[in-house]
Amino acid sequence: MSELSSHGSWPSPISADDVARGVRALAFPSVVGDEVWWEESRPEEGRRTIMRRGADGTAVELLAAPWSVGSRVHEYGGRSYRPVPRRDDKALVRMGVVFANHPDQRLYLLEQGAAEPVPLTPEPDAPAALRYADPVPGPDGRSVLCVREQHAGGTVRRSIVSVPLSGRGAQDPSAVREIVSGADFYASPAPSPDGTRLAYVRWNHPKMPWDGTELRMGLFDGNGLTGEYTIKGSSEESVVSPVWIDDSSLYAASDWPGFWNLYQVGLTGPAIALYPAEEEFHTPPGRLGDRSFCVLDSGRVVALHGDADMAPGVYDPDTLDLAPVDTDLTSWAMLDTDGRTVVGVAASPTVPWSLVRLDPESGGVEVLRRSMESVPDPAYLPVPRKATFPGRYGAPVHAHVYPPTHPEHSGTGPAPYAVWVHGGPVSHATTAFDPIRAYFTSRGIGVVDVNYGGSTGYGRSYRKRLHKEWGVVDVEDITAVARALVERGEADPARLAVRGPSAGGYTALAAVTGDVFACGVSYFGVADLLGLVRTTHDFESRFLDTLVGLLPGFVERYRERSPINRTAEIDVPVLLLQGLEDPVVTPDQAFTMATALGGRGVPYALVEFEGEAHGFTGEKARRESLEAELGLYARVFGFEADVPPLELATEPPAPRAEPEAADGAEPLETPPGGVSAASAAEGSEAEPGPFGAGSGGAVPVAGRPGPVTGG
């Protein structure tokens, strides 16, 4: 029989230390013969490495400190390495690996048996001014093709380039040949099996890759492309992840029918839908190189499909059937194959993200590596309930409800609940195990994770609900879910919190201007939309054209929807958590919000972390941010916790210098009625798109948040 005790004060075996140090992100697996390679984070060292698992099951780290794999193309990066075959003097094949080194962003080659990697690309004129991502072997076997991003003089230029594996490009920049350029963005370079053609994806401002892209094709001679043309896609259709199936046709995912479905695309003629269905067959293209399907040697396709949670199925082109593959894992991502073996990253509500090998015939799953060595007793883990709530005008709002869960304690009456708002905002929340969520639910605080209008996983029309309505539809949807839980007797109306990272932090700050939430928590969230436009990076510099409206015509709408200009409507405590090296949502956003709140005497806490960027990766930041959040709830909701109550300020912090605009961002003057840090300090009233798909603590799978809009 469980003991009755106050919600929030239940003793939990899940500590903030456990959460902070216990997760290693696993991403971008590759099958190489009998071996499996992947990216793996080292949170205790603040870096990522490349791992290789041999046929005997032994895992070996290929990159020792201080090397760190990771690309900053689009700031969110993506696939940053690729195994490449190398031949020695005896024509024996051995595997090397090409990777982007995070500190300097150059491409390097690590040969098998070599002591150190050697550079493949030139040293840039400025730190990290030349960046590379999504490398693939060139058809000549002596190069890799990849996306390059150049920063110079406040401008950003992207292209697809060929980088020789000889290392000549490290000394001779002209040896890195530009294959195609002219568009604002590129992704997915894919040479045909015979090497005579190159397919790739491109798009231009102000579109984001989930809004509109083109799948392009051209004749490839190793030095450049000729006869390029678009074979699928437009400004109103998102086409992603081309994969050649022979020398004259490809598979790709397109949302032309309203959901990302799989298509066969030839050199000419119309594309053919493989399995039309009102469900997603691809994740949102927030990171380069992320793939949700793969083609086997038999011609069958292993494809992930579903909503926010995706599971594998096998499509047979002969029967045109899609056979589900039943496993105990409910959330899947990042597939790869060599034509026979299939690997991916998968999880469930009780199993952390893991690197797995899948038998598509039997559904058998072999766990190769877990993101956590030890997992809490399942008795302390909440069982999610997928629910759909009525939003504005009856529009559906999708959410996952996680009630307080403890094997020995229970509370009386409705429980306090934290409404979670994912980043992005074009992203989604899955039901995969999250130690941060369990940290709260095991203490008696319920969590509801809302996939508000604009989230991915539910089709293009659901995503478009947020067009021109960011700060309105998202706030209405999370508020509707909170009120519904109150009406059902599950949540205490006096003890509702709202929290979110990045774009979710923006929604949380906007939501506390209402009368539903007793407090708010913003992890590196956007407070000033015009400030975001002025300082954010190029990839998302036009994102708000779609989410809010074109400038300067809609400048008043930007002001009205910026929490910094609505502090007169906020009278509940606010916790602001911010990394001081954040290039996406710059530190001045949190500081200026704190200044405006303090200028009005609104209780707040501003907690900043040196060395942290958009998404906390260090143990100190992860631990202290989590304890600060629980301390806020303890103070506001009135329970005793195993952390001290959070200290709140009611005076502005000391003034700071104004930030500089990021590369590719056009400076905007503080508009009439807007708030600069200096004016807010005097008491004036007043963002991988992807503004961060991660959370304030563990970031699932990829180890870095996606776009402000990205997880």
N, C-alpha and C positions, 0 to 999 in steps of 0.2 A: 504494500500500500504506500502510495507516494505521500510525502510530507508537504503540507500547505505552507508556502512562504511567498514573500513579496516578489512579484515579477521584476526581473532585473537583478535580483540579489541571489539567484540560485548559484550554488557552488559549481564551477565548471572545470573539467580537466583540460580544457582548451585555453591555453594562455596566449597572451599577445606575443610572447617570445616564440612560442611554437609556430604561430602563424607567420611571424616575420622571417624566421630562418628555415622554415620547413618546405618551401616550394622552389623547385627548379623548373623553369619553363622549358618545354620540349617543342621543337618546331621543325618544319620542313624536312621530313624524312626522305631519304633516297635509298633505293635498292641497287646494290652494286654486286652482282653475282650472288654469292652466298653471304654477303655482308650487308648490313644496314647502317647508314650514316645519318646523322641528324645534328641540329643545333641544340645546345643546352646552356642554360644560364647558370652562372655562379653568383648567386645573390650576395654571398658573404665576401666576394671579391669585386663585385660591381662590374662584371664582364660576362661575355658569352664565349663558349668554345664549340669546337666540332668534335663529335664523338663517332667512334666506329665500333660496331659490334661484329665480331667474327663468327664464323660458322660454329665454333665451339661455345658460343654464348658469352665470351669474354669481351667486355667493353673497355675501349682504350681511348684516352683523351689525346687528340691530335695537336691541339694548340695549348701550350703552357702559357702562363702569365709572363709578360704583360699583354700578349696578343689577345685580341677580342674581336670576334666576328660580328659584323653588324653594319648595315647600310643606312645612310641618312637621306637617300633619294626620297623626295616627297616628305622628308623628316620622319616618316613612319617606316621607311625601308620595306623589307620583305625578304624574299630568299636572297641570302648574302653569300652563298657558297655553291659549288658544284664539283662533284668528283669528275675527273677527266682522265681518260686513258693515256698513258705515256709509254713509248717504246724505247728500249735501250739498244745498245749496239748489236745485240743478238736477236733483235726483233721480238723480244719477250715483252708482253704487256704488263705494266704495273699501273696502279692507280695513284694519281696525285690529286690535289684539291686546290681549286681556285677560290679565293675568298676575299671579301672586302673587310679591311681592318678598320674597326670603328674609330680609333683615335685619329687617324689621318685620312681615312676614306679611300686609300689607294687599294688597287687589286694586287694580290700576292699569289704566288704559286708555292705550295709545299709539296715537294717531291717525296715519294715513299723512301724512307730511310735517311732523308736529309735532316740536318741539325736545325736549320732555320729556314723560314720562308724567304723567297726572293721577290722583289717588286716586279710587277708587270706594267704598271702605268707610271707616268711621270709625276714628280713631286709638284703639286700645284703652287701657284704664286702666293696664295693665301691659304691658311689652314682650312682643310676640308672643302676647298673650292671646287674640286673635281671628285664626283661621287659616282659609284657604280652599283648596279643591282641586277638581280635575276640573270646571272650568267648561264649560258647554254653552250655546249660544244659546237664549234663551227664545223661545217661539212668537210673542210680540208684536214681536220684532225690536228691542226697546228695552231688553232686560235679558239677564242671564245667570243660569242656575241652577247652583248648586254646593253642595258639602258645606262646612259651616262647623263649626269646632271652637272652643268657648269655654272658657277657663281662668279660674276665679275661686275664691278661697278654698280652694284645694286640691282642687277638684272640676272635672270635665270634662263638658261637655254638647255634643252634636252634633245637627245638624239639616240639612235641605236648605233653602236660602234663595234668594230672587230678589234680584239686585243690579241697580239701574238703571244703564244706561250713561251717563246724563246727568251722573253725578257727585254727584247730590243726597245719596246715602247717605254721602258723606264728611263732610258737615256735620250731617246729620239721620239718626241711627242708626235711627229708625223707618222710614225709606225702604227699608232692607234688610229685606224681608218674609220671615218664617219660613213656609215652605210645609208642612213636616211635621217633627215631632219626637216624642220619647217613647221611641225605642229608643236603645240604647247606641251603635250605629254605623250609618252610612249610606254608600252608594256608588251610582255609576252613575245619576244622574238622567237620565231619557230622556223628553222630551215626544213625544207621538204626532205624526205628520205634520200632522194637522188642528188640533193644539194643544189638543184637548179632554180629553186624558188624560195622566197622568204615571205612568211606571213607574220603579221604583227598587228597590234591594236594601237590606235591613236585616238586622242580627243583634244579639245581646245577649251580654253576659258570661254564662258563662265561655267561650263558643264563639269560635273564630277563624274567619275567612271561608272557610277550606278545610274546616271542620268542619260548619257548618250555617248557612245563610242563607235568607231568604225573598225571593222576587220579588213585589213588591207593585204594586198598580194603584189609581188613584183618578181621579175626575173633577176636572179642573183648570180653574179660572176665572181664573188669573193671580194670585190672592191666596191661594189655599189649595186643599186637597183635600177632597173629600167622597166618601163611599161607598167607602172604601178596603177592599181585601181582598187576600188572598194568592192568587196564581195558580199558583205553583209553589215548592217548597222547604219545608224544615222544619229542626228542630234537628239532624237526621241526614242532611241533603242539602245540598250546596253548589251554589247557583245563582249564576252570575256573568254579567256583560256583556250585558244586554238590548239588542237592536237592533230597532227597528220595521221591518217589511217592508211594512205598510199600516196603515190606521187601526184595524184590529181584531186584529192578530196581531204577534208578535215572534219573533225567534230569541234563544236564550240557551244557555249551556253549563251542564250539570248533571252531577254525578257520581252520580246516583241508581243507574245500572247498575253502578257500581264504577269507572268512568273518566269524566272530563269529556267527555261527548258533546254534540253539538248537538241542540237540540229546537226545534220550532215550538210556541209557546204562544199560545192564543187567549184571548179575554176570559172564556170559560167552557169547560168541558169538559176532557178529558185532554190533556196535552201529547203531541206526536208526535215520536218519535226520527227524525232525518233520516238518519243513517247509523250504526247501532249497530256498535260495534267495541271490542275490548279494547285501546284505545290512547287517549292523551289528545288532546283537541282544544282544550285551553286550558292556559295556564300557571297556576301557583298565584296566587291573587289577593292578593299581598302589597302591591301598590301600586295606588292608585286610578287608573283610566283606562287600565290596560294591557289591550289587546284582541288576541286571537289569531285573529279571523276578521272578514271584512267582506263586505258584500252589494253585488254589481254591479247596474247598471241592468237588465241582462238577467235578473235574478232568481237567477243563479248565485252561489254562495258560495265565496270563496277562504278556505280554512281551513288553519291550521297543525295538524299532527297528528304523533304519534310518541311517543317516551318522553322521556328527558331532552333529547335533540336532536329538534327538531321541524322539519318541512319542509312546504312548501305543497302543497295539493291543491285541485282545483276540484270542488265538489259541484253537480250539475245536478238541480234539483227535478223536472224532467220525466222524466229517465231513472232517477233515484235512484242514480246512479253517482257515485263519487268518483274522479276522474282525477288521478294523481300529476303534479306539475310537476317535471320533472327539471332541476336546476341543479347547479352545482359547489359551492354553498354548503350546508352541512350543519346549521347551527344558525340558526333564525329566531325573531324576536320582533316584537311591536308593529306590527301591520298597520294601515293606514288607506287609505281610498279616497274618491273623489268620485263613485263609481259607474262610472267608466271606468278611471282610472289607479290602480294599486295600488303602495303604497310600504311599506317595512318596514325592519327592521334585521336584518342577517344576517352570518354568518361561517362559516369553516371552520377546520380545524387549521392551515392556512397563510395564511389571509386574516383580518385583524383585523375586528372588528365594523365594519360599514359601513352607511351609509344607501343603500338600493338602490331602484330602480324595477323592478317585475316585470311582464312580459307573460305573463298567465296562459294565453294560447293557445300560445305557442311555448316558454315557459320561459326566454325571454331575460331577462337581468338587466343593468341599467345601474347601475354604481356612481356614486352622486352625491357621496358624501363618505366618506372613510375616517377611522377613529378614530386611525390612525397614518399619518403622511406616508410613512415608510419602514419596511419590514419586513425582518428579518434574512434572509439567504440561506436558502432552504428546506432546504439541505443541513444546516443546524444545527437544524432543527425536527423534533421527534419525531413519528412516525406513531402515532397512538393505536390501541390494540387494545381493543375493547370485550370485556369478559369477565364471566362470571357465576361466582362462587365459592360453595362450600357453606358456609353459616353454621350457627348452632345448630339442631340437629334437622333438618339438611338444607335449611333455608330458604335461598333464593337471595339472594346479595348481589351487586349490580351495581357494576361499577367500570370505569374507563378506565386502562389501563396505558401509560405513556410511558417507554420505555427511554432510557438515556443515548444521546445522538446527536451525532456529530461527524464531519465528512468526512475528517479527517486524524489523529484520535486514537482509540484504543480501550484498554480495560483488560483485565486478566486476572482470571478468576474472577468470582464474583457481585459485583454492584455495590451500593454504598450506595443506599438508597431512602428517600424521604420519603413517608409516607402522608398525603395531604391529606384533611382533613375539612371539608366545606363548612359554611357557617353556616346559620341557619334556626331549628331543624334542619329545618323543613318547607320545603325548597328542594331544589336539585339542582345537580350539576356537569355542564356540557356539554363537548363536545370542541372548542369554539371556541378559536381561537388565543389564547394567554395569554403575554405576554412574560415574566411572572414564572416560569412553568413552564419556558420555554425558557432562561431565565437559569440554572436549575439543571441541566437535562438536557444543555445544551451544555458544561457543566463536568464531566460524568461522574456526576451524581447522578440516579438514576431517580426518577420520580414516579408514584404510583398514586393516582388521584382516586376516592374511594369514595362511591357513592350508597347509603349504609347504610339499614337499615330505618327508615322515617319519611320518606325522601326522596320528593319529588314526581316525577311522570313515569311511575310504574309502577302506578298505580291506588290506590284508597282503602284496600284491605286492606293494601298495602305501607306506606302512610302510617300506618295504625293499629297497625303493629307496635311503634311507639314509645310508644303510649299507656300511661301509668303506668310505662314502661320506659326513660325517658331516663336516660342514665348507665349503662345495662345493655346494651340491644340494640345501640346505636351503638358502644359500646366493644367488644362481642363481635364485631360485624361487621368493624370495621376491623382488629381483631387477627386474625381469621380470614383476611382478605385478605393481611395481612403474612406470616402463617405459610405460606399457600399459595405466595406468591412465593418464599419460602425453600425450600420443598419442591421447587419446580420448578427450583431452581438459578439463579433470576434475581436474587434479593436476598441480600445478606450478612447472616446473622442477628445479627452483632455490630455492624452499622452500619445500624440502622433508626431513623428519626426519625418523629415524628408532629407535625403542625402544623395549625392551623385558626384561623379568625376567629370571634369571638363565640360562638355556640353550638358551632361547631367547636372553638374554643379550650377550651370546657368539656370536650368529649369528649377533646381532647388531654391536658388536665390529669388527667382521670380515667384515661386509658389509661396514663400513666407510673407509676401505682401498681402496675402489673403488672410482668412480667419480660421483655417482648418488645422494648420500645423503649429505645434508648440515650440519647435526649434528647427533649425536647418543646418546642414553640413555640406560645405562645398570643398571638394578636392580639386585643386587647380582649375576652378570654374571661371567662366566668363561673367564679368560684371558690367562691362562697358562695350557694347557692340561696335560703336564707332572706334573705340580704342583698339578693338580686335582687328578691324579692317586696317588700321594704321600700322599695327606692329606684327601681325601674324605673317607666316611664311607664304611663299608663292602658291603652293599646291592648294591651299584653302583661301587664298586671297580674294577669290570671287565666289566663294561658297555661299556667302550670305546674300548674293544676288537672288538665288533661288529660295533661300530660307526666309528672307525678310523683304528684300526688294532692291531695285537698282538705285545706286547713288549717282547724283545728289538728290534725285527726285523724291526719294522716300526717307530723307534724313530725319524728318520728324518721327517717322515710325521707329527708326533706330533709337532715337532718344526715349520715346515712350516705352519701349520694351527693354530698355537697359535697367537692370536692378539698381545700378549706381544712381539713377535718376528717380528712384522710387523708394528711397530710404524713409521718407515721411510715412510710408504705408507699412513699415516694418516695426514691430514692437516686441518681437520674440528674440531670444538669443541665437546668435549665428557663429558657427565655427568655420574659419577659413584656413585651409591647409594648402601650402604652396611650395613648390620647388623653385629655388632661385636661379636655376639654369634652364628654365622652361622656354623653348623657342616657339611654342605653339600658342599657349595662353601665358603671356609674359607676366613676371612677378608683379608688375605695377597694377594688374587687374585686382588681385587680392588686396594689395596695399591701399589702393584708392577706395575700394569698398570698405575696408576697415576704417579708413579716415572719415568717410561719409557717415558710417554708423556711429563712430565715436563722437563726431560732431553733433549728433542728435542725442547722444546719451543712450543709444541702444546697446545692450550688453553684447559683447563679441569677444572672440579670441582669434588672434592671427598667429599661426604656427608656421614658421618658414624653415626650410631645410637646405643647407648648403650642399652643393654638388648634385642635387636632384633635378630631374628634368620633367617631362610630361609623362607622369607615371612613376611612382616611387619604387626603386629597386633595391636600395640599401636597407639593411636590417634595422638600423636606428630609425629611419624615417617610417618604415612600415610599422614598427612596434609603437613608436610614440604617437603616430597619427591614430592608430587604433585605440590606444589608451585615452587619448584626448577625446575621441568620439564617445567612448563609453562614459568618460567622466562628465561630458556634457549631458548625456541622458540621465545619469545619476543625479546631477544637480537639478535638472528641469523636471524630471519625473518623480523625484523624491524617494529614491531607494538607495540603499547602501551597496556599493560595488567594491570589487577587489582592486580598484584604482582610486586615487584621490579625486574628489569633485573638481571639475575644470575651473580654473580661475578665469573670470571674465573681466574685461576692461570696459569702461564707459567714456574714456577720453581718447582722442585721436592719437595715433603713433606720431613720432617725430617726422617732419617732412623729408622727402627724398628727391633726387634728380629725376627729371622726366626721361622715359626710355627712348631709344632710337628705333626708327622703323627697320623692320627686317628686310632682307633681300627680296625684291619683287613686290614689296608693299609700297603703295603710294602714300606719302604723309598727308594726314588730314588735320586741319586746324581744329582745335576744340570748338565745337559749334556753339552758337548762342544757346544758353540753357544747359549745355553739357558741363561736365565736371573734369577738371584736371586735378592731379594730385595736390597741387599747391592750393587751388581754390577750395578743394574739399577739406584741406587741413584747416582752413579758416572758417569751416562750418557751413559752407554753401551746400544747398541741396542739389541735389542734382537729379573664348573659342571654345588616321588617321586614320558630307565629308567626314571627315573624321576628326572631331575634337576629342580624342581619347576614348577608346572603348574599354579601357582598363578601369580598375577600381583603385581606391586609395591604398589597397594592400596588394594581394596577389593578383597578377595579371595572367589570366589563363592562356595556355598554349604558346603564344608568341613572345611573351615576356615584355612586350611593350604595348602601350595603348595604341589604338588605331586613331584615325582622324578625329578632330574635335567633334567632328560630327560623328574611334572610331570600327578596341577593343578590340 
